[in-house]
Amino acid sequence: MQQFIAKIGKGQKASKDLTWEEAKQAMRLLIEGQATPVQVGAFLLAMRVKMESVTELAAFTSVARAYVPPLAVPKQLPLVDLPTYAGKQDTFHASVGAAIVAASAGAAILMHGYEGVPDRPGTAVALAKLGIPTDLAPKQVVEELTAKGFAYLDIAIYHPPVGRFLDLRRELGVRSFFHPVAKLLNPARAQSQVIGLTHPPYFEKMAEALKMLGCGRAALVRGVEGDPELSIAAATKLLEIREERVIPLLLQPKDFGLPLGSLQAMAAFPPSEGEQEAALLRRILRNQMRGGQHDWVVLNAALLLYAAGKAPSISAGVPMAQQAIESGAAARKLEELSGSHQLSAISTEARA
C-alpha cells in the first residue's frame, strides 16, 4: 500500500495516477482489509486531493463489483439503475415519487443508496415514511423488482465492504472515491443507468468511466443536490451515453411542455417533519395536487420512462407519467409497494 500512497500523495504537481492494474490491486487491499487504518485514511485523502482519473474510477468499480454477485434480475425486465447517495437538505425527494410513477407505467426501477450523510436524509427515509421496505436482502429485492417493478437496495446490506468505507465519511469529514464507486456499482447490471452528480470535475469523468465499464445506456445528470433529478426551476445539464457516444444536453421544463417551476415548489421539509414529505408524495401520487410539485415528479418520471425504453423521448414520457397519475395507476402502485410491508408489520404487532 505504501507504494500506491507514495505515487498519488506527492502533491498536485508531483503526484501521478495509478495504472489500471495498480488501482485494482490497491482496491483489493482496501476491500480485503489488508491496509492498516492509517494507510486507509492516507490513501483516501491523497486520492481526494489528487482526484481520481477515469481509469482509477473504472478500476475501483470493476474490483468492487467482483466481490459480490450481481442481482439475478430477469434480463427482459425494462430495468433502470437509480443510485441515490447524496441526501437532501433543501428539496424534497422527487426521485421517490418519480420512481413509483415510472414503475406504475411499466418501467422497473432499482433504487439503491446509503443513509450515512449527516443532516441529509436520503431516499430510504422518504421510502420508509411511505411504508416501503428499505432493508430487504438481495434475494428479496429481486423478488420485489420482478413482481412489482420497484425495489430499494441498501448498499451496506448488498456490499458490506463498500458500506464500511462509506461510513468513514463520519470520521474523515469528507467524501471519498467510494461515493462515486457506489453510484457506478450497478448491482443488477441494468442496461440503463440514471446517475446524479454535483461536482463539475466528475461530470465527463464519470461518463468515460461508464464507457470503460461497458455501459450501454446512461444519463448523467447535474442533479438537484446531487440526486438524479432534473430541476423544474432551472436548466439541467445532462450527458447521455448511447452506443458509446456521449451527447451533452441542456434541458429545461419548457422543452417538455411544462411550465418553469420555482425553488419554493421544490422545497424540503425539516428532517423532523418527514411525515409531511410522505403526505406530499401521497397527494401527488393520488392525483390530489397540481402545480410545481406535481410537475417536478412528472418530469423525472418521464426521464425514467425514457431511460427504461418505455418512452421514445423524455417529452413522450411526460404524458405517460401524467396518465399514470390521473388513471390511479400510480396510487395503486404505492399501495402495492407498501401494502405487504404494512400488513407484515401489523401481523408482527398482533402476534406480540
N, C-alpha and C positions, 0 to 999 in steps of 0.2 A: 504493500500500500504506500510505503514511503516514496517509491519512485514516481508513482502517479501524483501524489501530493506535491512533490518537488517540481514536476513538469507543469502542473496547472497553477501552482501557487507562487510564481516568481514575480507577480505584479503584472499590471496591464500591458507593459511593453515587452517583458521577457517571457511571460507565460506562453505555453503552447497547447494546442488542442490535442486530446488523446486520439489515437487511431481507432478504427472500428474494433480491432481485437483488444487494444488496451482498455477501451471503455467497457467492453463486455467483461473482461477479467476483473476490472475494478467493481463493477456491479455485482458480480458473483461473490466477491469478497464481502461486500456490504450485506447482501441478502443472506448469505450463509453464516453471518456473524463472526467472520474471521478477522475483521478490522476491530481495533480497540475503540473504546468510546472517544478517546482523544483523536484518533485517526478519522473516525466518522465525522466528528464536528469539523475538523480541519478540511477534510475533503469537500463536505457540503458547502462550507463558506468560501473556500477557494474557488469552487466551481461557480458559485453565485457571483463572485467578483469578476471572474473571467467571462462568464456567461457561456452556456452550453452551445456547442456547434450543432449543426444539423446532424452530422454523423454521430456525435455523442448522444443526442436525444434519441435517435433511432436505435442505437446500440443498447442504451439503457433499457428502452422499452422492449426490445427484442428479447433480452435476457429475462426481464421481469415476467414476460408472457410465458417463458419456457418453464417456469416453476409451478404454474397452476394450469390445469387443463381448461380449455375454453368451455363455456356452457354449451350443452348439447341441444341447441335450438334447431328445430326443423329448418332445412335450407330454404323451403318455399315461403317461409314467413317474410312479409314485407317489413323487415326489421331496421329500425334506426337506433344507433348507439347515441345516447344523450348523456354525457358526463356533466355533472353539476357539482363543482367543488369550491366555488367562490364564497358562497354565503351572501346574505343580503343585509344591508343596513338602511338603505334609502327607498327601496322599491319592493313591492310585493312579488311573490313568486309566480309570475305569469307563465313560466315554463311548466308548472304543475298543471294548471288549468289547460294549457295548450296541449300537453301530452295526453290528457284524458279525452279532450275533444278529438284529437287526431286518432286515438285508439278507437273511439266510437264511430269514426268514419272509415275504418278498415286498415289503418296502419298498425304496426306493432312497435312499441317504444320501450326500450330498456334504458331506464334512468339509473345512473349509479353516482355515488358521492360519498361524502365523509363529513361527519359532524364534529370537527375539531378546531374550527376557526373561532377564536374568542369574539364574543359580541356580534357575530354574524350568523344568525340562524340559517341553516341550509334547507334544501328541499325535503329532507327526511322529516324535519319538524313540521313543515306545512302538510306533508302527506299524512303524518301521524294524527294531526288535528282533524283530518278528513276521515280518519278511520281506516286508512290504507296501510297495510303492514310494511314495515321498513327493516325488519330483522330476519328476513327469510334466508334459509340455507340455499346454496346454489341450485340444488335439485328442485326446491320449491319455487324458486324464481323461474326456472324453465317451465314448470307446470303452469304458473300464473301467466307467463308470456304466451304460451301455446293456447291456453284456454280463453284468455281474456284480452290479450293484445297489449297489456301493460304490466310492468313489474319494476320495483325498485330494488337495487342490489347495494348493500353496504359493502364498500370495497374492503373494509377491515375484516369482514366475515369471509369474503371471497379470496382475498390475498393478504393474509395477516402480515407478512413482511413489509409490504407497501404501506399498510395501515400503521405499523410501528414507526416507519420513517416519516409519515405524515404527522404523527404525534409529536415529533421532535420540534415542530414549529413552536410549540408552547415553551420549550426550553430555549431554543435559539432566538425566538422573537422575530424570525423572518422565514419566508418560504424557501424551499429547496427545489432542486430539479425533480424531486419525486411528485410535485404537484402537476407539472406538465406530463410526466410519465403516466400518472394515474389517468389523466384525460385521454392519453393515447392508448391506454391498455386494451380497450375494446374487448371486454370479457367474452362476448358471444361471437366475436369476429364478424360483426354485422357488415354487410356490403356497403352500408351508408352510415356516415357519422356526421353529427352536428356538434361542433365544439366552440365554446365561448372563450374569449381571451380578453385580457385587459391591457397588458403591456405591449406597446408597439413593436419592440425588437423581436417578439416571439411570433409575430403575425406571419411573415413569409417563411420564417424558420420552421414553424410547425407544419406548414403546407409541404415543404420539401421533405421533412421527416416522415410525414404520412406517405408521400410518394415512395420513399425508400422502404417503408414497411409494406408496400404493395396495396395501399388503399385504392379502391376503385372509384369511390364517390364520397365526397365530403363537402361540408360547408363550414368554413372557419369564420366566426362572427366576432367583430369587435363589440361584444355584447354588453348589455346593461349590467354594470357592476361585475363584469367578468363572466356572467352566466350566458348560456347560449340563447339569447333573446334579441330579436330585432326591436329597436325602440319605436314607440308610437309618437314620440315627441321630437324626434330629430332624425337626421340621416344616419344610416348604419353602414359601416364598411364591412364587406364580406368577400372572402376568397372562396370561389367554388372550384373544387377539384373534380374533373370529369375526364376519364380516358387519358390520364397522365398530363392533362392540361390544367393550368392554374389560371382562372378567369377572375380578375378583380372587378368588383361591383360596388356601387354606392346606391343603397336602397332607401327610399322614402315612402311613408304611408300612401301618399298620393299616387305612387306608381302602381298601387294595388286597389285603387278606388276607395281608399279610406281617408277620412279627414285627419289632419295633423292634430295629435292629442297634446296634452300638457303633462309636465312633470308631476303636477298635483294629482292627475289621474293615475299615475304610476306609483304614488307614494306608499311607503310601507306603514305597517302598524308597529308600535313599540313591541319588543320581544315579549313583554308581559301580557300583550293583547293578541296572542296568536289565535285565539278563538274568533276574533273579529276578522282576521285574514281568511280563516276557514269559512266563515259565514259569507264573506265577499265572493270567494271562489264558488261556493254552492249556489249563490244567487246568479252568478254568471252562467254556470253550467245548467241551471234550471230555467234559463231564458227569462230571468226576472230583472235583468238590467240592460240598459243601453248606455251609450256614451263611450268615453275613452277607455275605461277599464275593460269593458266588453270587447272593444275593438283591438285592444292590445293582446288579449288572449286569442282572438280570431286570427290576427296577423301571424302570430307564432305557431298556431295550429296549422295554418296554411303552409308555413315553411316546413314543418314536419311532414305534412302530406306530400309535399313536393319531394322531400328527401327520401320518403318511403316509396316513391314511384307511383303513388296513388293519384297525383295531380301532375299534369304536364308542365306546370309552372306554378310559382307562388301565387300569381294572380288568379289562376284557375282554382287554387286551393282555398281562396277566401270564401267564395260562395259555398263550397263544400263544407267548410268549417261552420259557416253561418247556418246552413241547413241542418248540420248535426246538432246544433244547439236548439234551433227552432222546432225541430221534429221531436225533441225529447230524447234523442239517442245519447247525447252527452250526459244528461241527468241519469239515464238508465245505466250508462257505463260507470258512473260514480257509484251508484247503488250496488252494481255487480262487484266492483273492486273493493268496496268497504263492507258489503253485507256479510260475507262468510267470516271475515275477521271479527266483526262486531258480534255475530252470533256465537263464535267460539269464545269470545271474552265473556258474554252473558252466561254461557253454559258453564264456564270455569267458575264464575262467581256463584252460580246456583249450587254447584257441587260443594263449594266451600261452605 
